[in-house]
Amino acid sequence: MTEETTKTPKNLQYYIDYERMGRDLEMNDVLAVETGFEVVHVFWRR
């Protein structure tokens, strides 16, 4: 989902742990990712 909806700069691609993001989303109903100053992306499991 992340790769389909977001363009990630090539120099940052190796720093994203998609497995951990998926695990966190399975454990919780909400996953929040802070990408910058006052920029937060929130994903709901539903």
Secondary structure, DSSP 8 states (H G I E B T S, - for coil): -HHHH----GGGGGG--HHHHHHHHHHSSEEEEEEETTEEEEEE--
